[in-house]
Every structure is written in C-alpha cells, then in structure tokens.
Amino acid sequence: MPHTHSRLRVALLFAVAGALALPWAVSTQTLPRPAAAPAAGVQLPAIDADDIGGVVASDKGPEAGVWVIAETTDLPTRFIRIVVTDEQGRYVVPDLPGATYRVWVRGYGLVDSAPVAGKVGQRLNLTATPAASPNEAAAIYPASYWLSMMRTPTTGPIGQADLTRTIKTCMACHQIGDKATRELPSFLRDKSHLDAWDARVKFGPSGPGMSAQLQRMGTQRSMLAEWTDRISRGAVPDHQPARPRGVERNLVVTMWDWGGAATFAHDEAAGDKRDPRVNANGPIWGPSQFHDTLMWVDPVKHTSGETKIPTTAPLSAGAASPHFGNDVIWRAAAEPRSAAVDEKARVWMAARHRPSDQQPAFCKDGSANRFAKYYPLNTGGKQVSVYDPKTMKFTQIDTCFTADHNDLDEQGRIYFGQNNAVGWIDTRAVDKLPAGVVTGAEAEAVQGWCPGVVDTSGDGVVTAGWTEPADPIDPKRDHRIQFGCYQPGIAPDGSVWCGPGGETDNRIVRVEVGNNPPQTCKAEVYQVPPFRDSRGARGLDVDSSGVVWVNMTATDQFARFDRRKCKVLNGPTAIGQQCPEGWSFFQIPGPPFSGPGSPGGGAVGPLTGRGTGRTTDMMYLTTVDRHDVLGLNNGKDVPFTELGNSDALLAYLPESDQMVTLRVPYPMGFFARSVHGRIDDPSMGWKGRGLWSSFASYAAWHVEGGVGTKSKVVKFQMRETPTDK
C-alpha cells in the first residue's frame, strides 16, 4: 500500500448566513433519540447484526422514496452509506462496519431530520418533517433545478444556442446552481450582482478563460446577475425533482473521504475495464491533479492515503483563492489525471514528468522513427506514468503524444487520445523494463501513434501523399482530417473510436490501427445527420457488439451509432454524412433552460431553438458497463453518463428504453467524470459488485459543507428490493 502523507488541514467554515440547519453542521453533542414505533399495519423490515433498519414516517404517513443516511467518523476515514425507502417507508442500511452512526432522513418535499445516534443491529424508526414552504423544500434541490430559473435571452450578440453551450462549458468544471454559485460569497456581497459576477469568475486557475467567456456575452451576462438577485430575494425553482421510483429505490450508495480540502481528482480507477474481477477488494485509485499525488481508498479497511508522483516538470503558477485566505493553491508539476487499472492491477495515468520544451528528437520532423516520418509530433504535453502497488514504484515513459483519457485493448496496448491523432503504449513491452524513467530508445520502442487519414480513394488502404484537412477532396487520393479524441473507446474488433470532448462538435471518428502501423492506420468519420438537432459529442464508449454510445452534451441526448448499418464506409463521399442510418438518439431527463420572462416576471417556457440545451444538466463522459455490474439490463451492456449538474449518474437501458437516475443526495455537489465497474466476489450477488465513481468538481469547497469538505470515492450498488439485507 502507498505511503500515507499528511493531509492539508483547513479550518472548517460552515456558517452561512440564512442557511437552514443541515446535518453536516451537527456537533458531537448527544444526539436526539429515535422516533416512536411506526403506524399500525406497517411491518418492520428484517435486519442482520450489521444492519440498521426501520420505518420513516411523517404526520402524513409513511414516506416512500426518501433517503436514509448513516454517517460516521469513527473509522479511519469518514464513511457514509445511503439507502432509499420503499413504498411503505421502510429502509435497511446493510452491512455497516462497527461504529456509532448519525442517522437521518433527506427527501424532496421534506426538511432534513435531526440526526439520531444508531449502532449496527439496531432498529431505528425515523420521523420525517414535510417542508413548510417552497423555500424550505428547494434547499436540497440539485443545482440543475436552480439553474433552470435563469432567464436566458433569446436575442443579442450571442444566440441562445451558443449561450446554453457556454453555460455547459462552465459546467465541465463545476456545478452552476449549487449554493456556492447561486449565492454571492461573503467577500463579494458589497458589490452589485453584476460586478460580483465580473469579479468572481476571475478566481482560480481557469479564471482568465471564465472571465473571457463572460465578457464575450456583453450585456447578456446580466442574466447571471438577475438570476442571483432574484434568488437572494426569495425566488425558488418552478420545477421540482421527483423522488426515486421503481428500481431507483434499490440503490445503495457508499462513500469514503480521500485527499484534502482542495483536492481535485479528475477521475478514479477501480478495476480493469476488460475484466471487472481484477483488483478485487483492492484500493480505488485517483490522481490528484493539483497536488501531484496518486490517492487511494481501501474500502475494506476504510483507510485512505496518497503517494507522491515523481516529476522534473516545473511547478505551475497556481492561483490565489479568497476561500483559503488568498493563499496560492493548485500549484502542481505532474498534474496527473485519467487513471486506468490493467490486468496486473497497475495504475496507468497521464502525468508530466519533464518540461514541455524537451520533446524527444525521435518524435519530430526529420527523425528516422517510422511514426515521425509518417506524421511527426513536434510538440507534446503530458506523458505516461504507471504505478505498481506491489513494488510501490513508478515507471515514467517519455511520450511523443500528449496523454490524457485512455482505454486498454486485448492485445496489451493502452491507447491515449489527443487532437488529430491517437497514441499508444505497448504495456507488455513495458513489463520488461525496470521501474524508473524510460527515455531514448527504450521509450521509442514501446510507443506509436497514428493520424486520422480517411480512405477517400476507396481502394481499401491509406497511401502517403494524402490531401490535408483544408484541401478539397480528391477521389484519387486519401484525405487527412482534423479531429478531437478526448475520450478513446476500444471496440471488440480492436478499432479505436474517438469522442471529441466538446460542446460544438457532432462527429465521431474510428481509427483502425491494423497490423503494421502507421502504414495500416485508417480512419473513418461519422457525423450527426443535418436533419437531427444534436450537438456536442463529448464522451464515448463502445459496447460488446461494437455499437458506439456518445453523449451529445450540448443538446442533452444519448446517441447510439451502429456501424453495422452503414452502406458506405470509405470513398470520396465518406467524409461524415455517409451513414445517417447508423444513428439513434435518446433524450435525457431534466429541467429546461428558461426563456427571458414575460412582462409580469414569469418565465415564458423552455428554450427550443436549434442547437440549444434541452436541460440545465451536463453530461461529461460515457462508459459502457459491458459486464452489467449493477444488474440493470439482464447481464447486457449498459451505457452510463455522469449528470454533473444534478448529483447523479444516468443509466440508459436499451431493451426497455428506460433512463435510470442514480442520485447522490448527500453531500450535495456530487460531480462525476468517470465510472468504473468492479466485481469483488461474483458469488455474493449484488454485495460482491459495485460501480465506482468520485466527486470530481474543480472546487471541492462548492460541495455541501463548504471549505474543509473533502472529495469522496463513491460506490453504487443495486439490490433486488429496497429492504434487501
């Protein structure tokens, strides 16, 4: 296990003017006693010696579809387990480690109950209190519902589609509509709302970009000021979230703290995507991007820690944060992210380990390297690192390509996407190298890369002398395309599919590497049909049948692309629009963006212009659970995406055309960027399986609890019924 380092200690600042008393603010004083017995006719659920169970009821009767939260700090790291009540208000929090817990109720239409003390093996009947006003009820609504109050102008220098895409771009880093953004921080409350918005977006390492986006709106940026001003005067959302229903009530959510008060772990890795039994019961890994560490949580021992990632890259400038007394935070050199676990349970990631101006000579134009002669890479950013938990050593591979998100194939290659190319490392060749820094001929020998060249000549191969992206198509020559590959996904046939990762692109690209790359590399490009209003191809993955699933984040759809339906794959017309028959689209749920408001002050309804966001949510990446770890789809592929602005994962069940929302109600601010399935023990049914994710907002202090709240690892499990023990 890695070495544990001391964690950043920051004073907890929990008091917020006008806030409701929330359970996270409860002190360690004696907790209230549990409620009395449930109403007559409600049968108590059966529990084991390591469970807590009972009935939740209010003065209106049993409360169905509300959350029961059990939380403790008695273990080495904070531990939280959350379940949902059934139609009779019954609940069972199963398989708890021995500790004393604070147990309480949260639910839409309620105010949070006062926590009561509970121990394993105990029955606790809990009293729920209905909210006395819309303001009380709305305090726990996800950010997306609050954002739906924003009155988005339909006229102005920036069209409504571009405005909603801009807002979604902001949501790629943090929520908009959570308490931290819908209210002004204390250090800006002496300003007008417009001046406060102009000031607040300048903070943080992304401040220059955020400020530029806001100023580009011109006078239209007043929509943010008008929004926060109305909220400060007591306005609440017109739309209300629904309580969990059906299979959503079978969900069990478990969380552990990791990292420090300013930790940003872009993603986590639990097991090998190809074989979910790898790393069974082992650590969950997460690169802390702004602290140059690889973090871990041991979900069996309930411990956490981190180990430093070696690097000689220079430290970034960081940024002063008024939330931390204007201390400069987020200074990092390695800036690691995008972790994956291989068949040996090693952890692969993108990380800088040298200055960016030291691109190896074998990568560049004029090199004898066969990949550089075919398509030189004269500049590069992050390189590749792999950590072996058995030896507790890093191996750092100097790469020509810029590493980021990745995927492993069945032949031992780990692929990384970048702009206009895909790169890879031969992991089996790395097995033969000693740990440490791998440069020069050794680094050259274990890597390769390919550009995206389409067989527009239609002869079945790609031939040098292709036309460049700005050139017209020549039916006698092949054609190189510009493309993004933010998230690569490996198909069963070994091809690499690329999601561009933006809010404007509507293309996906397939790269067939072949048996003698780069000469055998061949690309295909597929674009959303022009008659379909679908934009923002971002995250992408491939199911076990080779079908591609991609989230269209600008217009809020799951898209399905089935290449098997295509009649044209190459040739002079195969430049994007050759296969409309391959596409299908499925709208995700969520509250809409609102119009500018009527003279009386009310919203005129949802925006509907072409390319405009349908919901105020944000999909990040896409993951297909080929092993159906949660058991939602009869053992078949389930595509998941992260709903970053509504505290949830979203699963789509193709066989029933059903969307399943897996909500994390506490602490508010669950912001996921990736999903990993793992099977710890297939003989244990749902208890031996789990889908793993994490809190991955840039700003950990936006999470409920404020400054001092730690990031979390999150495990999702699905029982047969809400009271399975």
MOBELGI-V977286 format. One record per backbone hydrogen bond with DSSP energy under -0.5 kcal/mol. CO is the residue of the C=O (numbers start at 0). NH is the residue of the N-H. E is the energy in kcal/mol with one decimal. If there is no record, write none. Layout:
CO;NH;E, CO;NH;E
//
This chain:
2;4;-0.5, 2;305;-0.7, 7;9;-0.6, 11;13;-0.7, 15;18;-2.1, 19;21;-0.7, 21;24;-2.0, 22;25;-1.8, 31;116;-0.9, 38;41;-1.5, 40;42;-0.7, 47;50;-1.6, 49;95;-3.4, 50;120;-3.5, 50;121;-0.7, 51;92;-3.5, 52;123;-2.3, 53;90;-2.4, 54;56;-0.5, 54;125;-2.1, 55;62;-2.4, 56;127;-2.5, 57;60;-1.9, 60;57;-2.6, 61;63;-0.7, 64;243;-0.6, 65;84;-2.4, 66;68;-0.5, 66;105;-2.2, 67;82;-2.1, 68;103;-1.9, 69;80;-2.6, 70;101;-2.8, 71;78;-2.4, 77;256;-1.4, 78;71;-2.4, 79;254;-2.8, 80;69;-2.7, 81;252;-2.5, 82;67;-2.3, 84;64;-1.3, 85;88;-2.2, 88;55;-3.1, 89;85;-2.1, 90;53;-1.9, 91;93;-0.8, 92;51;-1.8, 98;119;-0.6, 100;102;-0.6, 100;117;-2.2, 101;70;-2.0, 102;115;-2.4, 103;68;-2.8, 104;112;-2.1, 105;66;-2.9, 106;109;-2.1, 108;130;-2.6, 110;128;-0.7, 114;31;-0.8, 115;102;-2.8, 117;100;-3.3, 118;121;-1.4, 121;52;-1.5, 121;123;-0.5, 123;125;-0.6, 124;34;-2.0, 125;56;-2.2, 125;127;-0.5, 127;129;-0.5, 128;110;-2.5, 132;136;-2.1, 133;137;-2.4, 134;138;-0.7, 135;138;-0.8, 136;139;-1.1, 137;140;-1.8, 141;144;-1.2, 141;145;-1.0, 142;146;-2.5, 143;147;-1.4, 145;148;-1.4, 146;149;-2.1, 149;151;-1.0, 149;593;-0.9, 150;152;-0.5, 156;158;-0.5, 158;162;-2.3, 159;163;-2.4, 160;164;-2.2, 161;165;-2.3, 162;166;-2.2, 163;167;-2.1, 164;168;-2.0, 165;169;-1.8, 166;170;-1.7, 168;171;-1.1, 169;172;-1.7, 169;173;-1.2, 172;697;-3.0, 177;180;-1.1, 177;181;-2.7, 178;182;-0.9, 184;187;-2.2, 185;188;-1.0, 187;190;-1.6, 191;195;-2.8, 192;196;-2.1, 193;197;-2.2, 194;198;-1.8, 195;199;-3.0, 196;200;-1.6, 198;201;-1.6, 199;202;-1.3, 200;210;-0.5, 203;206;-1.9, 205;209;-2.6, 206;210;-3.0, 207;211;-2.0, 208;212;-2.1, 209;213;-2.3, 210;214;-2.7, 211;215;-1.7, 212;216;-0.7, 213;216;-1.2, 214;217;-1.4, 216;219;-1.8, 217;220;-1.5, 218;221;-1.8, 219;222;-1.9, 220;223;-1.6, 220;224;-0.9, 221;225;-3.0, 222;226;-1.6, 223;227;-2.4, 224;228;-2.2, 225;229;-2.2, 226;230;-2.1, 227;231;-2.2, 228;232;-1.0, 229;232;-0.5, 229;234;-2.2, 230;233;-1.9, 244;247;-1.9, 245;248;-1.8, 246;249;-1.9, 247;250;-1.0, 248;83;-0.5, 249;718;-2.6, 251;716;-2.2, 252;81;-3.0, 253;714;-3.1, 254;79;-2.1, 255;712;-2.6, 257;710;-0.5, 259;262;-1.1, 259;710;-0.7, 263;265;-0.8, 263;288;-2.3, 268;284;-2.7, 270;340;-0.6, 271;274;-0.7, 274;271;-0.6, 274;277;-2.0, 275;678;-3.0, 276;279;-1.1, 278;281;-2.5, 283;296;-1.6, 284;268;-2.3, 285;294;-3.1, 286;265;-0.6, 286;288;-1.0, 287;290;-1.6, 287;291;-0.9, 287;292;-1.1, 291;308;-2.8, 292;287;-3.1, 292;294;-0.6, 293;306;-1.8, 294;285;-2.0, 295;304;-2.0, 296;283;-2.4, 296;298;-0.8, 297;301;-1.8, 297;302;-1.1, 301;76;-0.9, 302;297;-2.9, 304;295;-2.4, 306;293;-2.7, 307;309;-0.6, 318;328;-2.7, 319;203;-0.7, 319;321;-0.5, 320;323;-1.4, 320;325;-2.5, 320;326;-0.6, 321;324;-1.0, 323;326;-1.5, 326;320;-2.2, 326;328;-0.6, 328;318;-2.1, 329;331;-0.6, 331;315;-2.9, 333;351;-3.0, 336;349;-2.5, 339;347;-3.5, 341;344;-2.1, 345;341;-1.9, 345;347;-0.6, 346;386;-2.7, 347;339;-2.0, 348;384;-2.6, 349;336;-1.9, 350;382;-1.2, 354;357;-1.5, 359;362;-1.5, 360;363;-1.2, 362;376;-2.7, 363;366;-2.0, 368;372;-2.5, 369;373;-1.2, 370;374;-3.0, 375;377;-0.6, 381;402;-2.3, 382;350;-2.2, 383;396;-3.2, 384;348;-2.4, 385;394;-2.6, 386;346;-2.7, 386;388;-0.7, 387;391;-2.4, 387;392;-1.0, 392;387;-2.4, 393;435;-1.0, 394;385;-2.4, 394;396;-0.5, 395;397;-0.6, 395;437;-4.1, 396;383;-1.7, 396;398;-0.6, 400;402;-0.7, 404;403;-0.5, 404;416;-1.4, 406;414;-3.2, 408;411;-0.9, 411;426;-2.6, 411;427;-0.6, 412;408;-2.6, 412;414;-0.6, 413;424;-1.8, 414;406;-1.6, 415;422;-2.8, 417;420;-1.0, 419;451;-0.7, 420;417;-1.7, 421;449;-2.3, 422;415;-3.2, 423;447;-1.7, 424;413;-2.2, 424;426;-1.0, 425;429;-1.6, 426;430;-1.4, 428;431;-0.9, 429;432;-2.0, 435;395;-2.7, 436;438;-0.6, 437;397;-2.5, 438;441;-1.0, 438;442;-1.1, 439;443;-2.4, 440;444;-1.9, 441;445;-0.8, 442;445;-0.6, 443;446;-0.8, 445;425;-2.8, 447;423;-2.4, 449;421;-2.1, 450;452;-0.8, 451;480;-2.9, 452;522;-3.0, 453;455;-2.4, 453;478;-2.1, 454;457;-0.8, 454;570;-2.6, 466;479;-3.0, 467;470;-2.0, 472;474;-0.6, 473;476;-2.4, 477;466;-3.0, 478;453;-3.3, 482;419;-3.4, 486;498;-1.8, 488;490;-0.5, 488;496;-3.0, 490;493;-2.2, 494;490;-2.7, 494;496;-0.5, 495;510;-3.3, 496;488;-2.6, 497;508;-1.5, 498;485;-1.6, 498;486;-1.7, 504;535;-0.7, 504;536;-3.3, 505;527;-2.3, 506;499;-0.6, 507;525;-2.7, 508;497;-2.8, 509;511;-0.5, 509;523;-2.5, 510;495;-2.8, 510;512;-0.7, 511;521;-2.1, 515;518;-0.6, 515;519;-1.0, 517;520;-1.8, 521;511;-3.3, 522;454;-0.7, 523;509;-3.0, 525;507;-2.4, 528;531;-2.1, 530;532;-0.5, 531;533;-1.6, 534;553;-1.0, 534;554;-1.3, 535;552;-2.5, 536;500;-0.7, 536;501;-1.4, 538;550;-1.9, 540;548;-3.0, 542;545;-1.9, 546;542;-2.9, 547;560;-3.0, 548;540;-2.1, 549;551;-0.5, 549;558;-2.8, 550;537;-2.1, 550;552;-1.1, 551;555;-0.9, 551;556;-1.4, 555;587;-2.0, 556;551;-3.3, 557;585;-2.6, 558;549;-2.4, 559;583;-1.8, 560;547;-2.8, 560;562;-0.7, 561;564;-1.7, 562;565;-1.8, 570;573;-1.7, 572;574;-1.7, 575;526;-3.3, 578;581;-1.4, 579;582;-1.4, 581;561;-2.4, 583;559;-2.8, 585;557;-2.9, 590;615;-2.4, 592;606;-1.9, 593;151;-1.8, 597;600;-2.6, 601;597;-3.6, 604;594;-1.7, 608;611;-2.1, 612;592;-0.5, 617;643;-2.7, 620;641;-0.8, 622;624;-0.7, 622;639;-3.1, 623;625;-1.5, 624;627;-1.7, 624;637;-1.0, 627;630;-1.5, 632;635;-1.8, 637;624;-3.2, 638;651;-2.2, 639;622;-2.4, 640;649;-2.9, 641;619;-0.9, 641;643;-1.0, 642;645;-1.6, 642;647;-1.5, 644;143;-2.1, 646;663;-3.2, 647;642;-2.6, 648;661;-2.9, 649;640;-2.2, 650;659;-3.0, 651;638;-0.8, 651;653;-0.8, 652;655;-0.7, 652;656;-1.3, 652;657;-1.5, 657;652;-3.2, 658;660;-0.5, 659;650;-2.7, 659;661;-0.5, 660;662;-0.8, 661;648;-1.9, 662;664;-0.6, 667;703;-3.0, 669;646;-0.6, 670;695;-3.6, 675;691;-4.0, 677;679;-0.6, 677;689;-2.1, 680;683;-1.9, 681;684;-0.9, 683;686;-1.4, 684;687;-1.2, 685;688;-1.4, 687;679;-2.3, 687;680;-1.7, 689;677;-2.5, 690;715;-3.3, 691;675;-2.3, 692;713;-2.7, 693;695;-0.6, 697;699;-0.8, 698;701;-2.0, 699;702;-1.5, 702;705;-2.5, 705;708;-2.2, 706;12;-1.2, 710;257;-2.1, 711;694;-2.4, 712;255;-1.7, 713;692;-2.8, 714;253;-2.3, 715;690;-2.6, 716;251;-2.8, 716;718;-0.5, 720;723;-1.4, 721;91;-0.7
//
